[in-house]
Amino acid sequence: MTNRRVHGWYLSGLLLLTMVAGACGSKQTTPPAGTAQPDRFLFERGNAALQEREWINARTYFTQIVDGYPQSPFRPDAKLGVGDAYLGEGGAENFVLAANEFREFLTFYPTNPRADYAQYKLAMSHFRQMRAPQRDQTETKAALTEFDVFFQKFPNSPLTPEVKQNWRVARDRLSEASYLVGLHYYRIRWYPGAIDRFKEILRDDAAFTARDNVYFYLAESLARTDKAAEAIPYFERLLTEFETSEHLDDAKVRLQALKNQ
């Protein structure tokens, strides 16, 4: 390979790097000199970056408002923007930073019209960290706590339908974790433990989406401990409340057998 060819490739590579650097540096991250409303400039650029999922750029714009324009009318929304950028980027550390931003917003602006949004996003910073039902449920419980605060403080918020949907997901996750413990007790034939755990689920979360499983295994646990009279109502509830369930056929057979005893 000739030195001339190597030199040519080197120059081409250097030119490409220069073009990339120029493109990356072309964005204005600070207000141009003489801008009449620099806080508005930063806020609009921050929102545009947020829409484009440019999380670091969005935080750069919003943080300048929060730190440099304490009297700006855009400051509260910029504070939320910083939290949204952390939440959008994701990752354990960013979720913690997002939660801090939303908590600070609620401390500094408790009566702001977007306080309901901040409370919702605070809950979501925990929601996004929820683990599988077989794992530790600390973040699930934290999310539910913050969702409950939302319902208490902002009962008329237009965000309520969306919040309720995510609350249900989190509540199902917690109930599923308890159900798996009860199912384990059932499988090892420790029926008293299974009964206690299944009844606890129905007491604490009567609308658990997968309660057909709870009805079935609770009824079976009761039946296997000579408590047929207590088992029958749970089989009946399963058949009444669920049009589709993997347990329907077995429940019909078991219910008829118990009634025939």
Sequence and secondary structure as in RCSB ss.txt:
>XXXX:A:sequence
MTNRRVHGWYLSGLLLLTMVAGACGSKQTTPPAGTAQPDRFLFERGNAALQEREWINARTYFTQIVDGYPQSPFR
PDAKLGVGDAYLGEGGAENFVLAANEFREFLTFYPTNPRADYAQYKLAMSHFRQMRAPQRDQTETKAALTEFDVF
FQKFPNSPLTPEVKQNWRVARDRLSEASYLVGLHYYRIRWYPGAIDRFKEILRDDAAFTARDNVYFYLAESLART
DKAAEAIPYFERLLTEFETSEHLDDAKVRLQALKNQ
>XXXX:A:secstr
  HHHHHHHHHHHHHHHHHHHHHHTTS  S  TT S HHHHHHHHHHHHHHTT HHHHHHHHHHHHHH TT TTH
HHHHHHHHHHHHHH SHHHHHHHHHHHHHHHHH TTSTTHHHHHHHHHHHHHTT   TTS  HHHHHHHHHHHHH
HHH TT TTHHHHHHHHHHHHHHHHHHHHHHHHHHHHTT HHHHHHHHHHHHHH TT TTHHHHHHHHHHHHHTT
T HHHHHHHHHHHHHH SS TTHHHHHHHHHHHHH 
